[in-house]
């Protein structure tokens, strides 16, 4: 689905020049990151506000029906969550970063500090689960996808966003080691990597793609750059019928379009 910019996206773009962080704040941020993770430092300082999709763009992607219960996994400081929330009756967030969890609660989003890949969440409970730009910043993305699939209700949907080309690492305090698991998205072009994710990786977890879009993932800038932009795919998925009925999940051939 091709999405043009909506009012919220236009507002964010217009605000970017004035929202840019100054030299002193940028230097403080860099100094603190010698001792703590990017997420904790950015959360503590309230830096690098982000934008993925505006509310009307989310409405086009997900449809007009109101979503009863949404779980936003790895919600960060809640910038993206806030654009999605108007479509939902209730939103619950998870975060591993203490500072980000604090920011989410201040914004009114209930938040559990939990590593969903390790601990999971209650199975079959959620109408919508979102995992937005988390799979490339966690240690075990495959375990996380398994946990998210199990969390879906009978008609639940999973929204996955991933910056491409795939370049994963995770934060262990100030360290950024390679993940313990990797997704099979090895291509260096956006289009080929998106094909590997949508037609290869997601079906291996019993997930079929309803619709996807390509969108810029925007961040406020600092003294080094006016703003930051990454190239993301956003995919809306459901558990495939065979998985719902308990049949073995098919491992697609690399040539299989899905």
BAKE-24443 format. One record per residue (C-alpha): residue number from 1; residue in one letter; x, y, z. Coordinates in nm, 4 decimals. Layout:
BEGIN
{guro=NUM&lomar=A&xx=X&yy=Y&zz=Z}
...
***
This chain:
BEGIN
{guro=1&lomar=X&xx=0.0000&yy=0.0000&zz=0.0000}
{guro=2&lomar=X&xx=0.1413&yy=0.3372&zz=-0.0999}
{guro=3&lomar=X&xx=0.0874&yy=0.5928&zz=0.1758}
{guro=4&lomar=X&xx=0.1207&yy=0.9635&zz=0.1192}
{guro=5&lomar=X&xx=0.2032&yy=1.1916&zz=0.4143}
{guro=6&lomar=X&xx=-0.0796&yy=1.2761&zz=0.6518}
{guro=7&lomar=X&xx=-0.1268&yy=1.5847&zz=0.8706}
{guro=8&lomar=X&xx=0.0756&yy=1.4435&zz=1.1622}
{guro=9&lomar=X&xx=0.3673&yy=1.3559&zz=0.9375}
{guro=10&lomar=X&xx=0.3624&yy=1.7032&zz=0.7805}
{guro=11&lomar=X&xx=0.3530&yy=1.8601&zz=1.1286}
{guro=12&lomar=X&xx=0.6486&yy=1.6503&zz=1.2434}
{guro=13&lomar=X&xx=0.8502&yy=1.7426&zz=0.9336}
{guro=14&lomar=X&xx=0.7783&yy=2.1130&zz=0.9875}
{guro=15&lomar=X&xx=0.8808&yy=2.0861&zz=1.3541}
{guro=16&lomar=X&xx=1.2106&yy=1.9037&zz=1.2907}
{guro=17&lomar=X&xx=1.4325&yy=2.2135&zz=1.2436}
{guro=18&lomar=X&xx=1.3228&yy=2.3705&zz=1.5740}
{guro=19&lomar=X&xx=1.3338&yy=2.0391&zz=1.7618}
{guro=20&lomar=X&xx=1.6991&yy=1.9748&zz=1.6845}
{guro=21&lomar=X&xx=1.9195&yy=1.9208&zz=1.9930}
{guro=22&lomar=X&xx=2.2032&yy=2.1658&zz=2.0587}
{guro=23&lomar=X&xx=2.5739&yy=2.1099&zz=2.1031}
{guro=24&lomar=X&xx=2.5740&yy=2.0914&zz=2.4853}
{guro=25&lomar=X&xx=2.2915&yy=1.8358&zz=2.4967}
{guro=26&lomar=X&xx=2.4505&yy=1.6289&zz=2.2205}
{guro=27&lomar=X&xx=2.7846&yy=1.6201&zz=2.4018}
{guro=28&lomar=X&xx=2.6167&yy=1.5204&zz=2.7283}
{guro=29&lomar=X&xx=2.4321&yy=1.2424&zz=2.5448}
{guro=30&lomar=X&xx=2.7542&yy=1.1080&zz=2.3940}
{guro=31&lomar=X&xx=2.9365&yy=1.1225&zz=2.7293}
{guro=32&lomar=X&xx=2.6638&yy=0.9289&zz=2.9124}
{guro=33&lomar=X&xx=2.6553&yy=0.6601&zz=2.6420}
{guro=34&lomar=X&xx=3.0015&yy=0.5516&zz=2.7543}
{guro=35&lomar=X&xx=2.8320&yy=0.4101&zz=3.0644}
{guro=36&lomar=X&xx=2.4734&yy=0.3251&zz=2.9642}
{guro=37&lomar=X&xx=2.2730&yy=0.2142&zz=2.6616}
{guro=38&lomar=X&xx=2.1404&yy=0.4518&zz=2.3976}
{guro=39&lomar=X&xx=1.7852&yy=0.3733&zz=2.5069}
{guro=40&lomar=X&xx=1.8462&yy=0.4574&zz=2.8715}
{guro=41&lomar=X&xx=2.0362&yy=0.7773&zz=2.7926}
{guro=42&lomar=X&xx=1.7887&yy=0.8986&zz=2.5310}
{guro=43&lomar=X&xx=1.5002&yy=0.8180&zz=2.7647}
{guro=44&lomar=X&xx=1.6589&yy=0.9956&zz=3.0604}
{guro=45&lomar=X&xx=1.7355&yy=1.3093&zz=2.8572}
{guro=46&lomar=X&xx=1.4155&yy=1.3038&zz=2.6512}
{guro=47&lomar=X&xx=1.6077&yy=1.3111&zz=2.3243}
{guro=48&lomar=X&xx=1.5534&yy=1.2007&zz=1.9650}
{guro=49&lomar=X&xx=1.1778&yy=1.2116&zz=1.9269}
{guro=50&lomar=X&xx=1.0759&yy=0.9736&zz=1.6465}
{guro=51&lomar=X&xx=0.8005&yy=0.9343&zz=1.3876}
{guro=52&lomar=X&xx=0.7022&yy=0.6307&zz=1.1810}
{guro=53&lomar=X&xx=0.3392&yy=0.6740&zz=1.0686}
{guro=54&lomar=X&xx=0.0698&yy=0.9274&zz=1.1527}
{guro=55&lomar=X&xx=-0.2706&yy=0.8225&zz=1.2864}
{guro=56&lomar=X&xx=-0.4442&yy=0.8498&zz=0.9488}
{guro=57&lomar=X&xx=-0.1689&yy=0.6477&zz=0.7835}
{guro=58&lomar=X&xx=-0.2166&yy=0.3808&zz=1.0504}
{guro=59&lomar=X&xx=-0.5917&yy=0.3906&zz=0.9847}
{guro=60&lomar=X&xx=-0.5382&yy=0.3280&zz=0.6142}
{guro=61&lomar=X&xx=-0.3009&yy=0.0403&zz=0.6852}
{guro=62&lomar=X&xx=-0.5123&yy=-0.1280&zz=0.9573}
{guro=63&lomar=X&xx=-0.8644&yy=-0.0366&zz=0.8424}
{guro=64&lomar=X&xx=-1.1391&yy=0.1685&zz=1.0090}
{guro=65&lomar=X&xx=-1.2569&yy=-0.0871&zz=1.2690}
{guro=66&lomar=X&xx=-1.1643&yy=0.0050&zz=1.6263}
{guro=67&lomar=X&xx=-0.9048&yy=-0.2222&zz=1.7880}
{guro=68&lomar=X&xx=-1.0016&yy=-0.3353&zz=2.1368}
{guro=69&lomar=X&xx=-0.6651&yy=-0.4352&zz=2.2867}
{guro=70&lomar=X&xx=-0.3192&yy=-0.3470&zz=2.1538}
{guro=71&lomar=X&xx=0.0212&yy=-0.4534&zz=2.2860}
{guro=72&lomar=X&xx=0.3159&yy=-0.2378&zz=2.1727}
{guro=73&lomar=X&xx=0.6363&yy=-0.4343&zz=2.2310}
{guro=74&lomar=X&xx=0.9545&yy=-0.2297&zz=2.2730}
{guro=75&lomar=X&xx=0.7601&yy=0.0955&zz=2.2630}
{guro=76&lomar=X&xx=1.0525&yy=0.3273&zz=2.3378}
{guro=77&lomar=X&xx=0.9444&yy=0.6652&zz=2.4708}
{guro=78&lomar=X&xx=0.5967&yy=0.6320&zz=2.3168}
{guro=79&lomar=X&xx=0.6260&yy=0.8652&zz=2.0163}
{guro=80&lomar=X&xx=0.5099&yy=0.5997&zz=1.7698}
{guro=81&lomar=X&xx=0.2650&yy=0.4532&zz=2.0236}
{guro=82&lomar=X&xx=0.0909&yy=0.7891&zz=2.0585}
{guro=83&lomar=X&xx=0.0087&yy=0.7978&zz=1.6854}
{guro=84&lomar=X&xx=-0.1347&yy=0.4444&zz=1.6964}
{guro=85&lomar=X&xx=-0.3286&yy=0.4811&zz=2.0236}
{guro=86&lomar=X&xx=-0.6321&yy=0.6746&zz=1.8851}
{guro=87&lomar=X&xx=-0.7306&yy=0.3631&zz=1.6878}
{guro=88&lomar=X&xx=-0.7340&yy=0.1427&zz=1.9993}
{guro=89&lomar=X&xx=-0.9553&yy=0.1017&zz=2.3016}
{guro=90&lomar=X&xx=-0.6617&yy=0.0115&zz=2.5263}
{guro=91&lomar=X&xx=-0.2860&yy=0.0089&zz=2.4687}
{guro=92&lomar=X&xx=-0.0317&yy=-0.1683&zz=2.6885}
{guro=93&lomar=X&xx=0.3409&yy=-0.1259&zz=2.6272}
{guro=94&lomar=X&xx=0.6500&yy=-0.3270&zz=2.7109}
{guro=95&lomar=X&xx=1.0080&yy=-0.2020&zz=2.7422}
{guro=96&lomar=X&xx=1.3386&yy=-0.3331&zz=2.8733}
{guro=97&lomar=X&xx=1.4794&yy=0.0170&zz=2.9287}
{guro=98&lomar=X&xx=1.3956&yy=0.1636&zz=3.2694}
{guro=99&lomar=X&xx=1.4133&yy=0.5212&zz=3.1388}
{guro=100&lomar=X&xx=1.1905&yy=0.4482&zz=2.8400}
{guro=101&lomar=X&xx=0.9376&yy=0.2668&zz=3.0610}
{guro=102&lomar=X&xx=0.9287&yy=0.5750&zz=3.2860}
{guro=103&lomar=X&xx=0.8595&yy=0.7988&zz=2.9855}
{guro=104&lomar=X&xx=0.5795&yy=0.5705&zz=2.8647}
{guro=105&lomar=X&xx=0.4070&yy=0.5770&zz=3.2020}
{guro=106&lomar=X&xx=0.4382&yy=0.9562&zz=3.2199}
{guro=107&lomar=X&xx=0.2537&yy=0.9703&zz=2.8859}
{guro=108&lomar=X&xx=-0.0269&yy=0.7564&zz=3.0271}
{guro=109&lomar=X&xx=0.0626&yy=0.4200&zz=2.8703}
{guro=110&lomar=X&xx=0.0685&yy=0.1230&zz=3.1113}
{guro=111&lomar=X&xx=0.4087&yy=-0.0389&zz=3.0660}
{guro=112&lomar=X&xx=0.5635&yy=-0.3681&zz=3.1773}
{guro=113&lomar=X&xx=0.9425&yy=-0.3861&zz=3.2025}
{guro=114&lomar=X&xx=0.9885&yy=-0.7268&zz=3.0456}
{guro=115&lomar=X&xx=1.1956&yy=-0.8955&zz=2.7773}
{guro=116&lomar=X&xx=0.9151&yy=-1.0548&zz=2.5766}
{guro=117&lomar=X&xx=1.1575&yy=-1.2849&zz=2.3900}
{guro=118&lomar=X&xx=1.2575&yy=-1.4406&zz=2.7241}
{guro=119&lomar=X&xx=0.9419&yy=-1.4147&zz=2.9321}
{guro=120&lomar=X&xx=0.6663&yy=-1.4092&zz=2.6693}
{guro=121&lomar=X&xx=0.3231&yy=-1.2551&zz=2.7223}
{guro=122&lomar=X&xx=-0.0195&yy=-1.4026&zz=2.7851}
{guro=123&lomar=X&xx=-0.1149&yy=-1.6161&zz=2.4855}
{guro=124&lomar=X&xx=-0.4157&yy=-1.5474&zz=2.2650}
{guro=125&lomar=X&xx=-0.5107&yy=-1.2224&zz=2.4337}
{guro=126&lomar=X&xx=-0.4347&yy=-0.9363&zz=2.1951}
{guro=127&lomar=X&xx=-0.6263&yy=-0.8022&zz=1.8957}
{guro=128&lomar=X&xx=-0.3192&yy=-0.6155&zz=1.7734}
{guro=129&lomar=X&xx=0.0470&yy=-0.6650&zz=1.8625}
{guro=130&lomar=X&xx=0.3039&yy=-0.4185&zz=1.7306}
{guro=131&lomar=X&xx=0.6795&yy=-0.4715&zz=1.7126}
{guro=132&lomar=X&xx=0.8118&yy=-0.1542&zz=1.5568}
{guro=133&lomar=X&xx=1.1833&yy=-0.1348&zz=1.4800}
{guro=134&lomar=X&xx=1.2711&yy=-0.3791&zz=1.7573}
{guro=135&lomar=X&xx=1.3766&yy=-0.6964&zz=1.5714}
{guro=136&lomar=X&xx=1.7110&yy=-0.5430&zz=1.4723}
{guro=137&lomar=X&xx=1.7825&yy=-0.4168&zz=1.8265}
{guro=138&lomar=X&xx=1.7195&yy=-0.7286&zz=2.0340}
{guro=139&lomar=X&xx=1.9342&yy=-1.0320&zz=2.1141}
{guro=140&lomar=X&xx=1.6820&yy=-1.2974&zz=2.0065}
{guro=141&lomar=X&xx=1.4538&yy=-1.1801&zz=1.7244}
{guro=142&lomar=X&xx=1.3379&yy=-1.5325&zz=1.6371}
{guro=143&lomar=X&xx=1.2298&yy=-1.6051&zz=1.9934}
{guro=144&lomar=X&xx=1.0559&yy=-1.2682&zz=1.9969}
{guro=145&lomar=X&xx=0.8581&yy=-1.3443&zz=1.6809}
{guro=146&lomar=X&xx=0.7480&yy=-1.6788&zz=1.8256}
{guro=147&lomar=X&xx=0.6283&yy=-1.5057&zz=2.1441}
{guro=148&lomar=X&xx=0.4426&yy=-1.2388&zz=1.9467}
{guro=149&lomar=X&xx=0.2651&yy=-1.4954&zz=1.7286}
{guro=150&lomar=X&xx=0.1464&yy=-1.6823&zz=2.0374}
{guro=151&lomar=X&xx=0.0175&yy=-1.3584&zz=2.1897}
{guro=152&lomar=X&xx=-0.2327&yy=-1.3009&zz=1.9068}
{guro=153&lomar=X&xx=-0.6016&yy=-1.3658&zz=1.9580}
{guro=154&lomar=X&xx=-0.7960&yy=-1.5785&zz=1.7087}
{guro=155&lomar=X&xx=-0.8370&yy=-1.2856&zz=1.4668}
{guro=156&lomar=X&xx=-0.5420&yy=-1.0876&zz=1.5971}
{guro=157&lomar=X&xx=-0.2884&yy=-0.9110&zz=1.3793}
{guro=158&lomar=X&xx=0.0828&yy=-0.8503&zz=1.4231}
{guro=159&lomar=X&xx=0.2468&yy=-0.5374&zz=1.2837}
{guro=160&lomar=X&xx=0.6213&yy=-0.5672&zz=1.2261}
{guro=161&lomar=X&xx=0.8410&yy=-0.2751&zz=1.1262}
{guro=162&lomar=X&xx=1.2052&yy=-0.3242&zz=1.0330}
{guro=163&lomar=X&xx=1.4686&yy=-0.0881&zz=0.8960}
{guro=164&lomar=X&xx=1.6304&yy=-0.2289&zz=0.5824}
{guro=165&lomar=X&xx=1.8893&yy=-0.3328&zz=0.4843}
{guro=166&lomar=X&xx=1.9034&yy=-0.5423&zz=0.8027}
{guro=167&lomar=X&xx=2.1924&yy=-0.4383&zz=1.0304}
{guro=168&lomar=X&xx=2.1276&yy=-0.5908&zz=1.3760}
{guro=169&lomar=X&xx=2.2878&yy=-0.5387&zz=1.7157}
{guro=170&lomar=X&xx=2.1559&yy=-0.4954&zz=2.0668}
{guro=171&lomar=X&xx=2.2461&yy=-0.2931&zz=2.3735}
{guro=172&lomar=X&xx=2.4113&yy=-0.4575&zz=2.6721}
{guro=173&lomar=X&xx=2.4694&yy=-0.1480&zz=2.8798}
{guro=174&lomar=X&xx=2.7108&yy=0.0649&zz=2.6771}
{guro=175&lomar=X&xx=2.8173&yy=-0.2379&zz=2.4685}
{guro=176&lomar=X&xx=2.6583&yy=-0.3242&zz=2.1322}
{guro=177&lomar=X&xx=2.7230&yy=-0.6956&zz=2.0687}
{guro=178&lomar=X&xx=2.5926&yy=-0.8936&zz=1.7732}
{guro=179&lomar=X&xx=2.2588&yy=-1.0652&zz=1.8385}
{guro=180&lomar=X&xx=2.2431&yy=-1.4263&zz=1.9566}
{guro=181&lomar=X&xx=2.0006&yy=-1.4955&zz=1.6689}
{guro=182&lomar=X&xx=1.9714&yy=-1.3351&zz=1.3260}
{guro=183&lomar=X&xx=1.6889&yy=-1.3075&zz=1.0785}
{guro=184&lomar=X&xx=1.7578&yy=-1.4368&zz=0.7292}
{guro=185&lomar=X&xx=1.7548&yy=-1.0947&zz=0.5636}
{guro=186&lomar=X&xx=2.0995&yy=-1.0806&zz=0.4058}
{guro=187&lomar=X&xx=2.0341&yy=-0.8781&zz=0.0915}
{guro=188&lomar=X&xx=2.1873&yy=-0.5302&zz=0.0768}
{guro=189&lomar=X&xx=1.9142&yy=-0.3664&zz=-0.1313}
{guro=190&lomar=X&xx=1.5912&yy=-0.2574&zz=0.0389}
{guro=191&lomar=X&xx=1.3703&yy=-0.4395&zz=-0.2109}
{guro=192&lomar=X&xx=1.5504&yy=-0.7737&zz=-0.1887}
{guro=193&lomar=X&xx=1.5718&yy=-0.7577&zz=0.1915}
{guro=194&lomar=X&xx=1.1993&yy=-0.6812&zz=0.2111}
{guro=195&lomar=X&xx=1.1311&yy=-0.9867&zz=-0.0055}
{guro=196&lomar=X&xx=1.3389&yy=-1.2045&zz=0.2277}
{guro=197&lomar=X&xx=1.1420&yy=-1.0797&zz=0.5290}
{guro=198&lomar=X&xx=0.7903&yy=-1.0881&zz=0.3829}
{guro=199&lomar=X&xx=0.8105&yy=-1.4075&zz=0.1738}
{guro=200&lomar=X&xx=1.0752&yy=-1.5961&zz=0.3699}
{guro=201&lomar=X&xx=1.1161&yy=-1.5098&zz=0.7364}
{guro=202&lomar=X&xx=0.7610&yy=-1.4227&zz=0.8452}
{guro=203&lomar=X&xx=0.6006&yy=-1.7367&zz=0.6897}
{guro=204&lomar=X&xx=0.8490&yy=-1.9511&zz=0.8849}
{guro=205&lomar=X&xx=0.6773&yy=-1.8270&zz=1.2009}
{guro=206&lomar=X&xx=0.3275&yy=-1.9061&zz=1.0747}
{guro=207&lomar=X&xx=0.2604&yy=-1.5470&zz=0.9714}
{guro=208&lomar=X&xx=0.1006&yy=-1.4381&zz=0.6452}
{guro=209&lomar=X&xx=0.1265&yy=-1.0776&zz=0.5278}
{guro=210&lomar=X&xx=-0.2018&yy=-0.8931&zz=0.4633}
{guro=211&lomar=X&xx=-0.0465&yy=-0.5655&zz=0.3508}
{guro=212&lomar=X&xx=0.2830&yy=-0.3821&zz=0.3741}
{guro=213&lomar=X&xx=0.4211&yy=-0.0370&zz=0.3049}
{guro=214&lomar=X&xx=0.7548&yy=0.1394&zz=0.2773}
{guro=215&lomar=X&xx=0.8011&yy=0.4475&zz=0.4926}
{guro=216&lomar=X&xx=1.0738&yy=0.6758&zz=0.6274}
{guro=217&lomar=X&xx=1.1538&yy=0.6337&zz=0.9976}
{guro=218&lomar=X&xx=1.2312&yy=0.9871&zz=1.1130}
{guro=219&lomar=X&xx=1.4192&yy=1.1215&zz=1.4131}
{guro=220&lomar=X&xx=1.4986&yy=1.4649&zz=1.5479}
{guro=221&lomar=X&xx=1.8555&yy=1.5728&zz=1.4778}
{guro=222&lomar=X&xx=2.1371&yy=1.7038&zz=1.6951}
{guro=223&lomar=X&xx=2.4520&yy=1.9152&zz=1.6605}
{guro=224&lomar=X&xx=2.5904&yy=1.6677&zz=1.4055}
{guro=225&lomar=X&xx=2.2889&yy=1.6371&zz=1.1724}
{guro=226&lomar=X&xx=1.9683&yy=1.8301&zz=1.1122}
{guro=227&lomar=X&xx=1.7634&yy=1.5108&zz=1.1297}
{guro=228&lomar=X&xx=1.7974&yy=1.1355&zz=1.0867}
{guro=229&lomar=X&xx=1.5993&yy=0.9171&zz=0.8464}
{guro=230&lomar=X&xx=1.5980&yy=0.5407&zz=0.7965}
{guro=231&lomar=X&xx=1.4127&yy=0.3281&zz=0.5393}
{guro=232&lomar=X&xx=1.1579&yy=0.0939&zz=0.6989}
{guro=233&lomar=X&xx=0.9109&yy=-0.1718&zz=0.5922}
{guro=234&lomar=X&xx=0.5862&yy=-0.1984&zz=0.7907}
{guro=235&lomar=X&xx=0.3965&yy=-0.5263&zz=0.7482}
{guro=236&lomar=X&xx=0.0539&yy=-0.6253&zz=0.8858}
{guro=237&lomar=X&xx=0.0426&yy=-1.0023&zz=0.9457}
{guro=238&lomar=X&xx=-0.1966&yy=-1.2718&zz=1.0656}
{guro=239&lomar=X&xx=-0.1449&yy=-1.6279&zz=1.1771}
{guro=240&lomar=X&xx=-0.1895&yy=-1.8423&zz=0.8686}
{guro=241&lomar=X&xx=-0.4825&yy=-2.0843&zz=0.8490}
{guro=242&lomar=X&xx=-0.2676&yy=-2.3960&zz=0.8639}
{guro=243&lomar=X&xx=-0.1109&yy=-2.2791&zz=1.1897}
{guro=244&lomar=X&xx=-0.4515&yy=-2.1981&zz=1.3395}
{guro=245&lomar=X&xx=-0.5660&yy=-2.5535&zz=1.2666}
{guro=246&lomar=X&xx=-0.2550&yy=-2.7052&zz=1.4225}
{guro=247&lomar=X&xx=-0.0948&yy=-2.8202&zz=1.0957}
{guro=248&lomar=X&xx=0.2857&yy=-2.8056&zz=1.0650}
{guro=249&lomar=X&xx=0.4127&yy=-2.4692&zz=0.9502}
{guro=250&lomar=X&xx=0.5637&yy=-2.4716&zz=0.6024}
{guro=251&lomar=X&xx=0.9222&yy=-2.3626&zz=0.5533}
{guro=252&lomar=X&xx=0.9128&yy=-2.1801&zz=0.2202}
{guro=253&lomar=X&xx=1.1683&yy=-2.2298&zz=-0.0510}
{guro=254&lomar=X&xx=1.3752&yy=-1.9189&zz=-0.1193}
{guro=255&lomar=X&xx=1.2113&yy=-1.8990&zz=-0.4628}
{guro=256&lomar=X&xx=0.8594&yy=-1.9299&zz=-0.3229}
{guro=257&lomar=X&xx=0.6756&yy=-1.5935&zz=-0.3358}
{guro=258&lomar=X&xx=0.4898&yy=-1.6869&zz=-0.0172}
***
